[in-house]
Every structure is written in C-alpha cells, then in structure tokens.
C-alpha cells in the first residue's frame, strides 16, 4: 500500500493503514516502556540505540539547529561564487560494476565472504560470513551510484570484522545503529568524498578501466561529490543539509507517539518544517511525508541514528588523524590498511562488548557524542578547502 500511495502521491488512501501501524507501534512502545521504566518514545529509540533517550538526542540536535543554519548559508554562498566546471559523468553499467569489483577489495571488503548485487535501493544484509551488498546504477551519473556502493561497503566492513569468537551471540553484534551508520558514513563521506580518495579513483578509472572523460579530474569530482543544495528527499541530501532531514523526522516521531500530532495534520506539518529548516516545500507527499519506508514498517525511533552516526563518523576520523596525521595522503595511492586497523581495533572487533558511552570514548577519545566536532568538520571541508 505504501509503495502505491507514494507513487500516486495519495496520502488519504494510505492513512488508514498508516494509523494501524502507528497504533501497533504505540502498543509495542507501551509494553517496552513498562519494562524499561522510560517514556514511550524512549522505549522505541532504545531498540536501535540502547541507552539513548529523546532528551539526550535533543541536547545534541539543538546544537546543530542553532549553529548549522548560518554555516549552511555561508557554504551555499561560497559555492554559488565558484566556477562549476564539472558535469555529471556518464558510464556504462558494465564499467560501473567493474569499478565496484576493483575498489571493494582494495578498501578491505573480503569478496570471499560477501558479494555485491543490483537492486532498486542500496542495502547491506546477511551475516558476517555471507555479507550481501546491493547497489543501484545510474548510467548518466556514475559518481552517485559509486558513493552509494561505498556506503554499503562501510556497513559490510563492520559486519565482516565483528568478533568471530562471539559469533551468533548478542555481544558479537554491532553496538548500535548509530555506530553501524558511523561506519558506512565514514567510508562514504570522510574517505570516498575526500580529495585524496578521488585522486586515487581517477587513477583507477584511467589505468584499470581505460576510462577517460574531460570532466574526470579529482577537482571536478570533489566539487560534484560535495555540492550543497537543499533537496526534498533525504537519501539524496548532501551532508550539510542532511541533518535537518533527520531532525524533522525526530521531532515529528516524538509528536506522533505522544499524540501531540495527528496523521490528519502530518503532511502540512511536514511541509512547514521543511520550509523552516531548508527553505523548500515539497510539491507532493511522495517527496514529503511518504518518501521513507521506515514509518510504514513501524521503525519509529530509528532516524536519530543517522545523524548521530554522521557525528560519530566525524569524531572517529578526527581521532584517527590525531594518531595518524598523514593517513589521508595514503588514500591517494590506495593505502587503507592503517584506517582499517584502527577501526578493527577500536570498533569492529568489539561488537557490543561496551555500553554506548564507554564505546564512544574508546572509538573517539571523547566522553560523549559531540556535535561541535561535526560542525568543525563541515567548516573545514567546505570553507577551508
């Protein structure tokens, strides 16, 4: 029903089914909250990030809400003044698939214990001994497809390097969805979108695929990969505007679960928040409140993990660079061993051995999730590069 309603921009036909899902979700939240002694929404958040609460999330997100808008405005102004030399680079699907098969093992993915296939939407699943990745290809713009693949490879690397001695046990699973997302976002945003990695990518395309294009330079790819522009759709958003997509959903979820917002008012409320945060208004519900599968399948409380994961990724990379100041220079020549060793030793190999706060300190050297580190990362990358 959701897929059809999204396709047809028909909110009213889906609303009765949506209401059932919301009611069932509240029942689950009520049972969990009684056992855990927390609020309904906190009980849902705890499924994905044990120990995290709405209050803690607000403390993190409020810093983003206060300080990101002026930074985003400055970044947009800077990019408007720059020359846009790049163009989307077309590439056959055959070459895109070859590129993925070349890059995946080079950055650490073990193809003996996993594989990459094609699907409508990229995802990562399976087990640590059979990691299944999928990607989707766009013949008119290879870079978007490639970066989506790298994102899933980040998830896959985490899965493949969980502690083998605790396989099939809770302690052998990822600590939280925030940490899982941090691993995919680190590989996609911190590594693959860096000038150094894109230099390596251009070299691979030319030497191993014999692929040439006038726009194929590290500088052009960097500008294309890091262009900032408000978008209606979360999964297409750049890393500067993306936080507001998550904050909007977090605020709406809390209101829905606490009966402070009805499904009748959801489309209008969504559009008002999009206008407030990003200055744009979705033309229909398919590009608005029906765009994600999370709520139709009852996954309330998941969305905060995306932004917390992005913040963690910036904190982790800062700590990596503190220990290895020249690590990014190695990306230019395909050297990822130092990065993988750090991630294995600090994060992947520990599974769920530590509680969240202890794990944050072990992985980042900081006592808690710090949005200031994320904001500083954005400023350095987009204004000082």
C-alpha positions in Angstrom: 0.0 0.0 0.0 2.8 2.4 0.9 4.6 1.9 -2.4 1.5 2.6 -4.4 0.5 5.6 -2.3 3.9 7.1 -2.6 3.9 6.5 -6.4 0.5 8.1 -6.8 1.0 10.8 -4.2 -2.1 9.6 -2.5 -1.9 10.2 1.3 -5.5 9.7 2.1 -5.7 6.1 0.7 -2.7 5.1 2.9 -3.7 7.0 6.0 -6.0 4.2 7.5 -3.2 1.7 7.1 -0.7 4.2 8.5 -2.9 4.7 11.5 -2.9 0.9 12.2 0.9 0.8 12.0 1.1 3.8 14.4 -1.4 2.2 16.8 0.6 -1.1 16.9 3.8 0.8 17.3 2.4 2.6 20.4 1.3 -0.8 21.8 4.9 -2.1 21.4 6.2 1.1 22.9 3.9 0.9 25.9 5.0 -2.7 26.7 8.6 -1.8 26.4 8.3 1.4 28.4 6.7 -0.5 31.3 9.6 -2.9 31.4 12.3 -0.3 30.9 10.8 2.4 33.0 11.1 5.0 30.3 8.8 7.1 28.1 7.0 5.6 25.1 9.4 7.3 22.6 12.5 6.4 24.6 11.4 2.8 24.5 11.4 2.9 20.7 14.7 4.7 20.5 16.2 2.1 22.8 15.6 -0.7 20.2 18.1 0.9 17.9 20.4 2.8 20.3 20.4 1.2 23.7 20.7 3.8 26.4 19.9 6.8 24.1 16.9 8.9 25.0 15.0 11.8 23.4 16.4 14.2 26.0 20.0 13.3 25.1 19.2 13.5 21.4 17.7 17.0 21.8 20.8 18.1 23.6 22.8 17.0 20.5 20.4 18.2 17.9 19.8 21.6 19.4 23.4 22.5 18.9 23.0 21.5 15.2 19.8 23.5 14.9 21.4 26.6 16.4 24.8 26.6 14.6 24.3 24.8 11.3 21.9 27.3 9.6 24.5 30.2 9.4 27.2 27.8 8.4 25.0 26.3 5.7 24.2 29.8 4.4 27.9 30.6 4.2 28.7 27.4 2.4 25.9 27.9 -0.1 27.1 31.5 -0.8 30.7 30.2 -1.3 29.6 27.5 -3.8 27.4 29.9 -5.7 30.5 32.1 -6.4 32.7 29.2 -7.6 33.0 28.1 -11.2 31.1 24.9 -11.8 33.4 23.1 -14.2 32.1 19.7 -13.5 29.3 17.8 -15.3 27.7 14.5 -14.5 29.9 11.8 -15.9 28.1 9.0 -17.8 29.4 5.5 -17.6 28.1 2.2 -18.8 26.6 -0.1 -16.2 29.2 -2.7 -17.1 32.1 -0.4 -16.3 30.4 0.8 -13.1 30.1 -2.8 -11.9 33.7 -3.5 -12.8 34.8 -0.4 -10.9 33.0 -1.6 -7.8 34.6 -5.0 -8.0 38.0 -3.4 -8.3 37.5 -0.9 -5.4 35.7 -3.1 -2.9 38.6 -5.5 -2.0 41.1 -2.6 -2.2 39.4 -0.8 0.7 39.2 -4.0 2.7 36.0 -5.9 1.8 36.6 -9.7 1.6 34.7 -10.9 -1.5 35.2 -14.5 -0.4 32.7 -13.8 2.4 30.3 -11.5 0.6 29.1 -10.2 -2.7 27.5 -7.2 -4.5 24.3 -7.4 -6.5 21.9 -4.9 -8.0 18.6 -3.8 -6.5 16.2 -0.9 -6.6 17.7 0.6 -3.4 21.2 0.0 -2.0 21.4 -2.0 1.3 23.6 -4.3 3.3 22.4 -7.6 4.9 23.3 -11.2 5.5 25.8 -12.5 8.1 29.4 -11.8 8.9 30.3 -14.8 6.8 28.0 -14.0 3.9 27.6 -10.2 3.7 25.2 -9.3 0.9 25.5 -5.8 -0.5 23.3 -4.3 -3.2 23.6 -1.1 -5.2 21.7 0.7 -7.9 23.2 2.2 -11.0 22.7 5.4 -12.9 24.2 5.3 -16.4 24.1 9.1 -16.6 26.0 9.8 -13.3 28.4 7.1 -12.1 29.5 9.0 -9.0 26.2 8.9 -7.1 26.0 5.2 -7.7 29.6 4.6 -6.7 29.3 6.6 -3.5 26.1 4.6 -2.6 28.1 1.4 -3.0 30.9 2.7 -0.8 28.3 3.5 1.9 27.1 -0.1 1.9 30.7 -1.4 1.8 31.2 0.5 5.1 28.4 -1.5 6.6 29.8 -4.6 5.2 33.3 -4.0 6.6 31.8 -3.6 10.0 29.8 -6.9 9.6 32.8 -8.8 8.4 35.1 -7.7 11.2 32.8 -8.3 14.2 34.4 -10.6 16.9 34.4 -14.1 15.5 34.7 -15.7 18.9 31.3 -14.3 19.8 29.5 -15.1 16.6 25.8 -15.7 16.9 25.8 -14.1 20.4 24.4 -10.7 21.3 27.9 -9.5 22.2 29.0 -10.3 18.7 26.6 -7.9 17.0 27.0 -4.1 16.3 26.8 -1.9 19.4 24.0 0.3 18.0 22.6 1.6 14.8 24.4 4.9 15.4 27.7 3.0 15.4 26.7 1.0 12.3 25.8 4.1 10.5 29.0 5.8 11.6 31.0 3.1 9.7 29.1 3.5 6.5 29.2 7.3 6.6 32.9 7.3 7.5 33.7 5.4 4.4 31.4 7.4 2.1 31.7 10.9 3.4 35.1 11.0 5.2 37.0 8.7 2.8 35.4 8.4 -0.6 34.4 12.1 -0.9 37.9 13.3 0.1 40.2 14.9 -2.5 42.8 12.3 -1.8 40.5 9.3 -2.5 39.0 10.9 -5.6 42.6 11.3 -6.9 43.0 7.6 -6.4 39.6 6.9 -8.1 40.6 8.9 -11.2 43.8 6.9 -11.5 41.9 3.6 -11.2 39.5 4.6 -13.9 42.2 5.5 -16.3 44.7 2.7 -15.6 42.4 -0.2 -15.0 39.3 0.6 -16.9 40.9 2.8 -19.6 38.1 5.3 -19.0 38.6 8.9 -19.9 36.3 11.9 -19.7 37.0 15.7 -19.9 35.3 16.2 -16.5 37.3 13.4 -14.9 39.6 15.3 -12.6 39.9 15.0 -8.8 39.0 18.7 -8.5 35.8 18.3 -10.5 34.8 15.1 -8.8 35.3 16.7 -5.4 33.1 19.6 -6.3 30.4 17.3 -7.7 30.5 14.9 -4.7 30.3 17.7 -2.2 27.8 20.1 -3.9 25.4 21.5 -1.3 21.8 22.1 -2.3 18.6 21.6 -0.3 16.6 18.7 -1.6 13.2 17.3 -0.8 14.4 13.7 -0.5 16.5 12.6 2.5 18.5 9.9 0.7 19.7 12.4 -2.0 20.6 15.1 0.5 24.2 16.3 0.9 25.9 16.1 4.3 25.4 19.8 5.1 21.6 19.8 4.7 21.1 16.2 5.7 20.9 16.8 9.5 17.7 18.8 9.1 16.0 15.8 7.3 16.8 13.8 10.4 15.8 16.5 12.9 12.5 17.0 11.2 11.7 13.3 11.4 12.8 13.0 15.0 10.6 15.9 16.1 7.6 14.5 14.2 8.1 11.0 15.6 8.0 12.2 19.1 4.8 14.2 18.5 3.1 11.3 16.8 4.0 8.8 19.5 2.8 11.2 22.3 -0.5 12.0 20.4 0.5 15.7 20.0 0.3 15.4 16.2 -2.4 13.5 14.3 -1.9 11.8 10.9 -4.5 14.2 9.5 -2.1 17.1 10.1 1.1 15.3 9.2 1.5 16.4 5.5 1.0 20.1 6.4 3.2 19.9 9.4 6.0 18.2 7.4 5.9 20.9 4.7 6.0 23.6 7.3 9.1 22.1 8.9 10.8 21.6 5.5 10.2 25.3 4.8 11.5 26.3 8.2 14.7 24.2 8.1 15.6 24.1 4.4 13.5 26.9 2.8 11.8 24.5 0.4 8.3 23.0 0.3 7.6 19.5 -1.2 5.2 19.6 -4.1 3.6 16.3 -3.1 3.5 13.7 -0.3 5.7 11.3 -2.4 8.5 13.9 -2.0 7.3 14.7 1.5 6.0 12.6 4.4 5.6 9.3 2.4 9.1 9.2 1.0 10.6 6.8 3.6 9.8 3.2 4.3 10.6 3.5 8.0 7.3 4.7 9.3 5.1 2.4 7.1 7.1 -0.6 8.5 6.9 0.7 12.1 10.5 1.7 12.5 9.9 4.7 14.8 13.0 5.8 16.7 15.5 4.8 14.0 16.0 8.1 12.3 18.1 9.8 15.0 20.8 7.1 14.4 21.5 8.6 11.0 22.6 12.0 12.3 24.3 10.5 15.5 26.1 8.2 13.1 27.3 11.1 11.0 28.5 13.0 14.1 30.3 9.8 15.3 32.0 9.4 11.9 33.5 12.9 12.2 34.7 12.2 15.7 36.2 8.9 14.8 38.1 10.3 11.8 39.4 13.2 13.9 40.8 10.6 16.4 42.2 8.5 13.5 44.0 11.6 12.1 45.3 12.6 15.5 47.0 9.2 15.8 48.0 9.1 12.1 48.3 12.7 10.8 49.2 11.7 7.2 46.5 9.0 6.8 44.6 10.8 4.1 47.7 11.1 1.9 47.7 7.3 1.8 44.3 7.3 0.2 45.8 8.8 -2.9 47.7 5.6 -3.6 45.1 3.1 -2.3 46.5 2.6 1.2 43.7 1.8 3.6 45.4 -0.6 5.9 46.0 1.9 8.7 42.4 3.1 8.7 41.1 -0.5 8.8 43.4 -1.5 11.6 42.2 1.4 13.7 38.6 0.7 13.0 39.1 -3.0 13.8 41.0 -2.4 17.0 38.7 0.4 18.3 35.3 -0.5 17.0 34.6 -3.5 14.7 36.3 -6.3 16.7 34.5 -5.3 19.9 30.9 -5.9 18.8 28.6 -5.0 21.7 31.2 -5.6 24.4 30.9 -2.0 25.8 27.9 0.1 26.6 27.3 3.1 24.4 29.1 5.8 26.4 32.2 3.6 27.0 32.3 2.7 23.3 32.1 6.4 22.3 35.1 7.1 24.4 37.0 4.1 23.1 36.3 4.9 19.5 36.7 8.7 19.6 38.6 9.7 22.7 35.7 11.9 23.7 33.2 11.2 26.6 30.1 11.6 24.5 28.7 12.4 21.1 29.9 15.9 20.3 28.1 17.9 17.6 30.7 20.6 17.7 33.2 18.2 16.1 30.8 17.5 13.2 30.2 21.3 12.7 34.0 21.9 12.7 34.5 19.1 10.2 31.9 20.7 7.8 33.5 24.1 8.2 37.0 22.8 7.5 35.9 20.8 4.5 33.5 23.3 2.8 35.0 26.6 3.8 38.7 26.0 4.3 39.3 23.6 1.4 
